[in-house]
Every structure is written in structure tokens, then in C-alpha cells.
């Protein structure tokens, strides 16, 4: 396909991902819903946990739906479903309805369009998987940053219920327009696939053409489960921080509410920066080595939040570091999964690994409730990050491991060494 048409696909994916990323503005609605309906804040905030879990769960089935209906029709339908979920939420007046509409419906639609459009874009640019993943996932983060102000303005001018209505309409239009611009990546002929795979392997120095694993084949490898553990840990660290960063600033760092609230915008900025910078960097060095560095930095930041006497500067340094690494890890992982298990079934394979996101979204809050506070939770997350770092340092792609077991002499890979 000519280059200009490829960039139309990039544009369409970016527009979709920006619309999908708006769900990360949910925290703006919590206090407003409490004020309007008199519900408990903890009960309202559960909605976003349900959204995150439904998003991850949807990725298990999105690849099969894409095979049946095609990318454009599936993402357009997901956009309509997501928009309607928000529009109908404007009429909801009970928590179960919000759990169903803003939680299950919106989350499932978001996850379906997210995983398929991201995987499709990576397939169009197999030589720059890290960079292009960073562009796509970075757009998702940018959407949350921009709509922090749009949805805030809508809440002020239209009220919380009216904001849901206009939010749903805007996002529906964005995703439908984006779906009209994308094209499904062609399945390469066997000879072409082998050539591309060989070039990728040669560039990494492994000397072994990558194999396209099915989900069943992937699940028979130990690497799939080790990647899941790493991804779960990386997601839990970032998602837990996002949910309670304002409270950490007030409680642990002694900041006033206005100063602590600045951390919300800082997370969005550094999260997006991490996606773009580390995504591009992962095309130039070993993705797993880069991943191990981000996990080590996250562990250090978590232990600092636990043990150090926090002030304004130290608090924001830790928050920025965790957000930057979390954004980068979310970006690097799609490329790692394709490095390990091939591009042909990427959306299905990554959908399985992506369940670490949904479980990670729930686990941080669960651990905090069990241990009774922020600091013990940070310590547990820090220890898990060290474990995940050690796994990442020693992990190799299945093809490399089998070759080593057979006594083949392999040079280190930039991507999977």
C-alpha cells in the first residue's frame, strides 16, 4: 500500500484511540454522582474498576469477532456501543444501571476496539512495532488528557447527567470516523511472511524466523505465563497509583488538596510521554532489557513512597517515574508479544496476556483493603516489581529457548535477549 494511505490508517487509529482513552476521565464524575444521588464514594468508584475489568475481558474475544465481521465494521459497532453506553448513562439513576452501562457496556466496547485497532496498526508496520505501538497507545493517553478538560467543562455547564450525553455523542462520532479510515492489514503470503520474519530475526540477531503461534500453542509455553506475571505487575503498579494519587499527596506528603490534584494532570502527561519515548526506544534496544529497567525504577519509586519522608518534590518525582514507566510498559508489551508469538494471531494472543490488566486493576485495591493502607501496598508492589524485573532479565523468546536447548549458537537479540 502507498505510504500516504498507510498514514491514513495511522490517523484513523489515532482518532479511535483518543476517543477510547476518554474513559480514563471517570474520576471527574465520582464526586458529582455522589452529590447528585447521595451514594457512597466507594460504591461509585467501583464503576471504573468494572469498566477496566470488562475492557480486559473483551480482548479475549475481539480477535475472533474481527475474523468474522472485519476490522472496520467491528470498530464502528464498538464505537456505537460505547457511545450508547454513555448516552444511556445520562438517564441512569441507580448504581446497578451505572455498573451495567458505564461499567460493562462501555468497558467491553472500549476493549474490543482498543485491541483490534492496535494490533492491526502493528501489523502494518512490522519493522517499527515499538514506535507505532507508542503512537497508538500514546493517542489513548492523550485522549484522557484532552477530555479531562472537555468533560470537566461539560460537567460545569450541563451537569453530570448532561455530560454523559455529550461525551457519548462526541466519542461515538470519533470512533466511527476513525473506523472509516482504517484498513485491515493484509495477511502476507507464506514466502513473504517468512522473508519478513527472517529480516526481523536477523535484525535482532537471533537467526531464527519467528513462528506464528495460535492461542493454544502459546498457552503451552512457559513464556506466556511469565509474560502474564510481568504484565500484571506492571499494570497493577500504574493503575493503583492512578486511582489514589490525590489521596497519597494529601495523606503521605502533607500537600493541600489543590497541590495534590496537580498529580492527576502530571500522571496523564508522563504516562503519555512514556508511551511515546519508550515505544520508540524499544525499536533500538532489547525490549526485555528496557522493560526490566522500568520495573526496577518503579520498584525504587514504590519503596521511596513507603519509607521516605515525602515532600512536594519527592512525591512528584515518584509519581512521574511510576506514570512514565507504566505508560512505557503498556506500549512495549504488544511488541514483545509479537516478538515471542508472531503477528498473525497477535490480537488473540495479546488479548490473553492483556487479562493481566483487568486483574491488576482490581488487585491493588484488594491488597490495600487487606493490608490496611497505602504503604504496605507499595511495599508489596515494589517486591513484585523486583520479581518481575528478574524474570524479564532472564526471559527469552520460545524459539531462542528451544534453539539453546538443542545446542544452537545464538547471538544476543536486540528485542528478546
Buried (B, 14 or more C-beta within 10 A) or exposed (E): EEEEEBEBBBBBBBBBBBBBBBBBBBBBBBBBBBEEBEBEEEBBBBBBBBBBBBBBBBBBBBBEBBEEEEBBEBBBBBBBBBBBBBBBBBEBEEBEBBBBBBBBBBBBBBBBBBBBBBBBBBBBBBEBBBBBBBBBBBBBBBBBBBBBEBBEEBBEEBBBBEBBBBBBEBBBBBBBBBBEBBBBBEEBEEEEBEEBBBEBBEEBBBBBBBBBBBBEBBEEBEBBEBBBBBBBBBBBBBBBBBBBBBEBBBBBBBBEEEBBBBBBEBBBBBBBBBBBBBBBBBBEBBBBBBBBBBBBBBBBBBBBBBEEEBEBEBBBEBBBBBBBBBBBBBBBBBBBBBBBBBBBBBBBBBBBBBBBBBBBBBBBBBBBEEEEEBBBBBBBBBBBBBBBBEBBBEBBBBBBBBBEEEEEEBEEBBBBB
